Amino acid sequence: GNQFYRLHELLDDMYVEITNVYDEVAERMLMLEMKPVATIKESLALATIKEATGKETTVEMVENVLSDYRYLDERFKAVLDAAEAIEDDVTADLMTTVRADFQKHIWMLREWLK
């Protein structure tokens, strides 16, 4: 539709950002001597967000991305709470920063759907 380019640009930026977030989280896990998921096979086995079918309307696609960001925000909040409980301020700071970005995207997508 008439908003294709703008929406495509927005979703592309979000994709790049989320890829960078996962890289930062993996690096933080390694710093803590944890083992992050490293392969697509492992990622798919653990995934809780459903993959798109490719048949969604534009509105459905945006609704799905919004739902995904809400879910991720909840999961990152749980990590934030756990980090604060053990006084891991570095992980807590990372989660707070990421959640701020997620919440901005939630707001933008919610507004787009109006």
N, C-alpha and C positions, 0 to 999 in steps of 0.2 A: 504494500500500500504506500501511501504518501509519506509515511514515517519510516520506511524501510531502512534508508541509509543511517538515519539517526539512531534507530534501535539497534541496527547491526553494529555500529560503532560502539554503543554503550555495552552491549553484550560481549563484544570482542575485548574491550577494556576490562570488563569484569573477569573474563576468562584468564587474561594475562595476570591480573591481580591475584586471583585465587591460586593460580599455579605458583606464584611467588610466595604466597602465604604458606602453602603446603611445603615448599622448600625451606622456609624459615622455621616452621614447626619441626620438620625432619632434622634440621641442623640443631635445634634446641634439644631434641630428644637424644641426639648423638652426644651433645655436651653433657647430658645427664646419664650417659652410658646406657641408654635405652636403644632398642632396635626399631627404627621406623620401617613402615612398609616400603619396599623398594621396587616391586615389580607390578606390572599391570595385572597379572594373574592374582597376586595377593590383594591388590586394591579391589578388583572385581569381587573377590570372595568375601571381602569385608564390607563392601558398599551397602549403605542403607538408603541412599537416595536413588530413586528409580531413574533409569535411562529414558530419555525421550524416544517416542516412536517415530518422530519425523512427520507425523500426520496431524500435529497440533495446529490449531489456528494461532494467529499472532497473539491474541488475548490469552489463550490457554498456555502458550509458551511463556509469556510473561508471568502469568499466575504460577506456573510451575517453578520458574526461577525465583520468584518471590517466596514461595513455600520452601524452597531449598535454602535460601538465605536465612529464613526464620529458623529452620531446623539447625543450621550451622551455628547461628548465634546462640541457640540454646545449648548446643554441645560445647561451644567454646566457653560459655558461662560456667558450665560444670567443671571444665578444666581450670578456669580462673578460680573458682571456689576451692578446688582441691589444692591449687598452688598456694593460695592464701592460707589455707589450713596448715600447710607445712612451712610457711614463711619463705616460699620461693618467689621473691619479688621480681626476678627477671622473667620467669614464665608468666607471672601475673601481669606484668607490664605488657608483654607480647600479646597476651589474650585480650587485654583491655584495648590496646591499639587496634587489633584486628576486629574486635567487636564494634568499635566506633565506625570502622569502614563498612562492616556488614550492615549496621543500623542505618548508615547513610544510604546504602543501596536499597534496603528495605523501604525506606521513605521514598526514594526516587521511583522505584517500581510501583509502589502503592499509588503515588501521584499519577504515574503514567496510565494506570488502569482507570482513573476517574473519568 
